[in-house]
Amino acid sequence: MSDALLQIQSCCQSFPKPDGEELLVLNDINLTLKEGEIVGLLGRSGSGKSTLLRLISGLARPTAGSVVYQGQPITGPAPGIAMVFQTFALFPWLTVLENVQLGLEALGLPEAEVRRRALAGIDLIGLDGYESAYPRELSGGMRQRVGFARALVVHPNILLMDEPFSALDVLTAETLRTDFLDLWMEGKLPIKGVILVTHNIEEAVLMCDRILVFSRNPGQITEEIKVDLTHPRNRLDPAFRDLVERIYVALTARPAATPRVAPDRFPGMGIEMTLPRASANTLAGLIEAVAGAPYNGKADLPVIASALQMEVDDLFTVAEALQLLRFAEIEGGDIRLTDAGKQFAEGGTDDRKKLFQRQLLAHVPLAAHIRRVLQERANHTAPRSRFRDELEDHMTADSARQTLQSVIAWARFSEAFAYDARSETFSLENPT
């Protein structure tokens, strides 16, 4: 297509695991960015969105498939593609002007042209008068504006934005989003297309022309949603709310079962499952919220997310944990308490602990595995490394750490087993 700025075809990305196998992060990604478009990549943390940006920017190469920019495969950092990061990534010892000039200096432009473009960029994003200020003197929103200016002054064809508003407070993020969209709609930005990575559903609907919904493990596109709403978009517009609801449904859809690529080293135990990181108190809080009025056991996820002022990624993490423990079911954009969830909501402290332990040992294979090992040992103890090493045969070290942290927290709450952080030792101390 003549208006295609970027074409990604059958793109896959994998990384080697400690056991020599490959961890598939992205699977069969197909994406076309046309001139004049803002395309959103929406999904939970760990769905490979940022990895895909690295492939587009030329900071990494795909394991399979192709990334083509203006008819040429990307084999390294591509001129004409710039990125704005989640963290501001400014050099603290440089002024605003000096930070903005960095990218231009790398282009080998004359000094006068570098200064002219940098000053114009600073003025464009609303920081005129702050040229001599240092990052420490600026608010978070102002520092992110510097990040935008630094990316824009090189006049890129494609701007990649990796959750550029997520580190800002709500009001600052809203202001910066609005200013960016105003400049984009008025044709004042020197860019032809934008790819926005976000996990904020409303942000995606506010900004994007198309939204690609990603699933996890591995990351792949499960749905493409076209946003036919005129700017400026109103969050209270029924059509806007319908799109938000549709995306929640897409994100909570259960993927079709796929055959295992590698054999299970722990038959019937499933300890290779990465556990969501959610405290028992947070789990209890969401159960109580769904059980109470006006939801009475079943709640629309967008509605309860708004009521609890929870980001979608945080809400899904907690909801996923409740589903794993069979306290709730997630389907069609709704969360519904199971009988166990209702019992938990109605029970006292001791009853809740007993019920949580029962669900934990019945439905979390790693918890049952740890408990069984402790029971079989004469001293009823085991070092953390015993289980960490097993997990790292199946997942990254970070995922293993997160999974152990979750199972420890849930076991402590339910008194299924104990853990001493100082000696890094599991035990059956005070078991129920």
C-alpha positions in Angstrom: 0.0 0.0 0.0 1.3 3.4 -1.0 0.2 5.1 2.2 1.7 2.4 4.5 4.5 3.8 6.7 5.2 0.5 8.4 4.4 -3.1 7.7 5.0 -6.0 10.2 4.4 -9.5 8.8 4.3 -12.8 10.7 6.6 -11.4 13.4 7.8 -13.6 16.3 10.2 -12.9 19.1 11.6 -15.4 21.5 14.4 -15.5 24.1 16.4 -18.4 25.4 15.6 -19.7 28.9 18.1 -21.0 31.4 17.2 -24.6 30.4 18.1 -24.0 26.8 14.5 -23.8 25.6 13.0 -20.8 23.9 10.5 -18.5 25.6 8.0 -17.2 23.0 7.2 -13.5 23.8 5.5 -12.5 20.5 3.7 -14.8 18.1 2.6 -14.1 14.5 2.2 -10.3 14.8 0.8 -8.6 11.7 0.4 -4.8 11.7 0.2 -2.0 9.1 0.6 1.7 10.1 -0.9 4.1 7.5 -0.1 7.7 7.2 -2.3 9.9 9.4 -3.1 7.1 11.9 -2.7 6.7 15.6 -2.6 2.9 16.3 -2.9 1.7 19.9 -1.3 -1.5 21.2 -3.4 -2.4 24.2 -2.9 -5.3 26.6 -1.8 -6.3 30.1 1.8 -6.1 31.3 3.8 -8.9 29.9 1.9 -9.1 26.6 4.9 -8.1 24.5 3.9 -4.6 23.6 7.1 -2.9 24.5 9.1 -5.7 22.9 7.3 -5.0 19.7 8.2 -1.3 19.9 11.9 -2.4 20.3 11.6 -4.3 17.0 10.0 -1.4 15.2 12.6 1.0 16.5 15.4 -1.3 15.4 16.7 -1.9 18.9 16.1 -5.6 18.4 15.5 -8.0 15.5 12.7 -10.5 15.3 13.3 -14.2 15.6 11.0 -14.7 12.6 9.0 -12.5 10.2 9.8 -9.0 9.0 9.5 -5.3 10.1 9.5 -3.1 7.0 9.7 0.7 7.1 9.1 2.7 3.9 9.7 -0.5 1.8 13.0 -1.4 3.6 13.6 -4.1 6.3 14.6 -2.6 9.6 18.0 -4.0 10.6 19.0 -1.3 13.1 18.0 2.1 14.5 16.0 3.6 11.7 16.1 7.4 10.8 12.6 8.7 10.8 11.4 6.7 13.8 11.5 8.3 17.3 10.3 7.1 20.7 8.9 8.7 23.8 9.4 6.6 26.9 7.3 5.9 30.1 10.1 7.3 32.2 11.3 10.7 31.1 14.9 9.5 30.3 16.4 13.0 30.6 20.0 13.7 31.4 19.8 15.5 34.8 23.1 17.5 34.2 21.8 19.0 31.0 19.3 21.9 30.6 16.0 21.6 28.8 17.5 23.0 25.7 20.6 20.8 25.8 18.4 17.7 26.4 16.3 18.6 23.3 19.3 19.3 21.2 20.9 15.8 21.8 19.0 14.0 19.0 19.6 16.8 16.5 23.3 16.8 17.2 23.5 13.1 16.3 22.1 14.1 12.9 25.2 16.2 12.2 23.2 19.4 11.5 24.8 22.8 11.7 24.8 24.4 15.1 22.5 27.2 14.1 19.9 24.7 12.7 20.2 22.5 15.8 19.4 25.5 18.1 16.6 26.8 15.8 14.8 23.4 15.7 15.3 22.8 19.5 13.8 26.2 20.4 10.9 25.6 18.0 10.2 22.2 19.6 10.3 23.6 23.1 7.9 26.3 22.1 5.6 23.8 20.4 5.2 21.7 23.5 4.6 24.7 25.7 7.9 25.0 27.6 9.0 28.4 26.2 10.9 30.2 28.9 12.3 27.0 30.5 15.2 26.5 28.1 17.8 27.0 30.8 16.1 25.0 33.5 17.3 21.6 34.6 15.1 18.5 34.9 15.1 18.6 38.7 13.4 22.1 38.5 10.5 20.7 36.4 7.3 18.8 37.3 6.7 15.3 36.0 4.4 16.7 33.2 7.0 19.3 32.2 9.8 16.7 32.0 7.6 14.5 29.8 7.0 17.5 27.6 10.8 17.7 27.2 10.8 14.1 26.2 8.2 14.8 23.5 10.1 17.8 22.2 13.3 15.8 22.0 11.5 13.1 19.9 9.7 15.6 17.7 12.6 17.9 16.7 14.2 15.2 14.6 11.0 15.4 12.4 10.2 11.6 12.6 7.8 10.0 10.2 6.7 7.6 13.0 6.5 8.4 16.7 6.5 5.4 19.1 5.0 6.1 22.5 5.6 3.6 25.3 3.0 4.4 28.0 4.1 8.1 27.9 1.4 9.3 30.4 1.4 6.4 32.9 4.0 8.0 35.2 2.0 11.2 35.6 -0.8 12.1 37.9 -4.3 11.9 36.4 -4.8 15.6 35.8 -1.3 16.1 34.3 -1.7 13.1 32.1 -5.1 14.4 30.9 -3.7 17.8 30.1 -0.7 16.4 28.2 -2.9 14.0 26.2 -5.3 16.8 25.2 -2.4 19.1 24.1 -0.8 16.3 22.1 -4.1 15.5 20.4 -4.9 19.2 19.6 -1.5 19.6 17.9 -2.0 16.3 16.0 -5.4 17.2 14.8 -4.3 20.7 13.8 -1.4 19.2 11.8 1.3 21.0 13.8 3.3 17.9 14.7 6.1 16.9 12.2 5.0 13.2 12.2 3.0 11.1 9.9 1.9 8.2 12.1 1.9 7.2 15.8 2.0 3.8 17.6 0.9 4.1 21.2 1.5 1.4 23.8 -0.8 1.5 26.7 -2.7 -0.6 29.2 -5.2 2.2 29.9 -8.4 1.3 28.0 -10.0 4.8 28.1 -6.7 6.4 26.9 -6.6 4.1 23.9 -10.2 5.0 23.0 -9.5 8.7 23.5 -6.5 8.8 21.3 -6.5 6.0 18.7 -8.0 5.4 15.3 -7.4 1.6 15.6 -6.7 -0.5 18.7 -5.0 -3.9 18.6 -5.8 -6.0 21.6 -2.9 -8.2 22.8 -3.1 -11.4 24.9 -0.3 -12.8 27.0 2.0 -15.9 27.0 2.8 -15.4 24.2 1.8 -11.9 23.1 -0.4 -12.0 20.1 -3.2 -9.8 18.6 -6.6 -11.2 19.5 -8.7 -8.4 18.1 -8.5 -5.2 16.1 -11.0 -2.5 16.9 -11.7 0.5 14.7 -12.5 3.7 16.6 -14.9 5.8 14.5 -15.4 8.6 17.0 -14.8 12.3 16.1 -12.4 14.4 18.1 -12.6 15.7 20.8 -14.0 12.5 22.3 -16.3 12.4 25.3 -15.8 9.7 27.9 -19.6 10.0 28.8 -20.7 9.4 25.2 -22.6 6.1 25.0 -20.6 5.1 21.9 -17.4 5.7 23.9 -18.6 3.6 26.8 -19.7 0.8 24.4 -16.1 0.7 22.9 -14.6 0.6 26.4 -17.0 -2.3 27.3 -16.1 -4.1 24.1 -12.4 -3.9 24.9 -12.9 -5.2 28.4 -14.7 -8.2 26.9 -11.8 -8.7 24.4 -9.2 -8.6 27.2 -11.1 -11.0 29.4 -11.9 -13.5 26.7 -10.4 -16.9 27.3 -7.9 -17.9 24.6 -8.4 -21.1 22.7 -6.5 -24.1 24.1 -3.2 -24.7 22.4 -1.0 -27.8 22.6 2.0 -27.6 24.8 5.2 -26.9 23.0 7.5 -28.5 25.7 6.8 -31.5 27.9 5.7 -30.9 31.4 8.6 -31.6 33.7 6.2 -31.9 36.7 3.3 -34.1 35.5 0.1 -33.3 37.2 1.6 -30.5 39.3 1.7 -27.5 37.0 4.1 -25.6 39.1 5.3 -23.8 36.0 2.3 -21.5 36.2 3.3 -17.9 36.9 1.2 -16.5 39.7 -0.3 -13.0 39.6 1.1 -10.7 42.2 -1.8 -9.7 44.5 -1.9 -9.5 48.3 -4.5 -11.5 50.2 -5.9 -8.2 51.5 -6.4 -6.9 48.0 -8.1 -10.1 47.0 -10.4 -9.9 50.0 -11.1 -6.2 49.2 -12.3 -7.0 45.7 -14.4 -9.9 46.9 -16.1 -7.6 49.4 -16.6 -4.9 46.8 -18.3 -7.3 44.3 -20.3 -9.0 47.0 -21.7 -5.7 48.3 -24.3 -3.3 46.9 -25.0 -2.4 44.2 -23.2 -5.4 42.6 -24.5 -8.2 44.8 -22.1 -10.8 43.5 -21.7 -9.7 39.9 -20.1 -6.5 38.5 -19.3 -5.0 35.2 -15.5 -4.6 35.1 -15.4 -1.1 33.6 -17.9 0.1 36.2 -16.2 -1.4 39.2 -12.7 -0.3 38.0 -14.1 3.3 37.9 -15.7 3.0 41.3 -12.5 1.6 42.9 -10.3 4.0 40.9 -8.2 1.0 39.8 -6.1 0.9 36.6 -7.1 -1.9 34.3 -3.8 -3.8 34.7 -4.1 -3.7 38.5 -7.8 -4.8 38.4 -7.1 -7.7 36.0 -4.2 -8.9 38.1 -6.5 -9.2 41.2 -9.4 -10.6 39.2 -7.1 -13.2 37.6 -5.9 -14.3 41.1 -9.5 -14.6 42.3 -10.3 -16.7 39.2 -7.3 -18.9 39.8 -8.4 -19.6 43.4 -12.0 -20.2 42.2 -13.3 -17.3 44.2 -14.6 -15.6 41.0 -15.3 -16.1 37.3 -14.3 -13.6 34.7 -16.1 -13.6 31.4 -17.6 -11.2 28.9 -16.2 -8.1 30.7 -17.9 -9.1 34.0 -16.7 -10.6 37.3 -19.0 -12.9 39.2 -18.3 -14.5 42.6 -18.5 -18.2 42.9 -20.1 -20.0 45.8 -16.6 -20.0 47.5 -16.3 -16.3 46.9 -19.7 -15.6 48.5 -18.8 -17.8 51.4 -15.5 -15.8 51.9 -17.4 -12.5 51.8 -19.8 -13.7 54.5 -17.3 -15.5 56.7 -15.4 -14.3 59.8 -11.6 -14.2 60.0 -11.0 -17.8 60.9 -13.5 -19.1 58.4 -11.9 -17.0 55.7 -8.4 -18.4 56.5 -9.6 -22.0 56.4 -11.5 -21.4 53.1 -8.5 -19.6 51.5 -6.2 -22.4 52.5 -8.6 -25.0 51.0 -8.8 -23.1 47.7 -5.0 -22.4 47.7 -4.0 -26.0 48.1 -6.7 -27.3 45.8 -6.1 -24.9 42.9 -2.5 -23.6 43.1 -0.2 -26.5 42.3 2.9 -24.8 43.5 1.3 -24.3 47.0 0.3 -27.9 47.2 3.8 -28.9 46.0 5.6 -26.9 48.7 3.3 -28.1 51.4 3.8 -31.7 50.3 7.6 -31.4 50.3 7.6 -29.8 53.8 5.4 -32.6 55.1 7.6 -35.3 53.7 10.9 -33.9 55.2 11.8 -35.0 58.7 12.4 -31.4 59.9 9.5 -30.0 57.9 11.7 -27.3 56.3 13.1 -26.5 52.9 15.3 -23.7 51.5 13.8 -21.1 49.1 16.4 -22.2 46.5 14.8 -25.7 46.4 11.7 -24.3 44.8 13.3 -21.3 43.0 15.5 -23.6 41.0 12.5 -25.7 39.9 10.6 -22.7 38.8 13.5 -21.2 36.8 13.5 -24.4 34.7 10.1 -23.1 33.4 10.2 -19.3 33.6 12.5 -16.3 33.9 14.2 -15.5 37.2 11.9 -12.4 37.6 8.8 -14.5 37.0 10.0 -17.1 39.5 10.7 -14.4 42.1 7.2 -13.0 41.6 5.5 -16.4 41.7 7.3 -17.3 45.0 6.3 -13.9 46.5 2.7 -14.5 45.7 2.5 -18.1 47.0 4.3 -17.0 50.2 1.9 -14.1 50.8 -1.2 -16.4 50.2 0.2 -19.2 52.4 1.0 -16.8 55.2 -2.6 -15.4 55.1 -4.1 -18.9 55.1 -1.5 -20.5 57.4 -0.8 -23.2 54.8 2.9 -22.9 55.6 5.4 -20.4 56.9 8.4 -18.6 55.4 11.3 -16.9 57.2 12.7 -14.2 55.0 16.0 -13.8 57.0 17.0 -17.5 56.5 15.0 -17.9 53.2 13.4 -21.0 54.6 10.0 -22.5 54.2 8.5 -24.5 57.2 5.3 -26.0 58.5 5.4 -23.6 61.5 1.9 -23.0 62.8 0.1 -25.0 60.1 -3.7 -25.3 60.4 
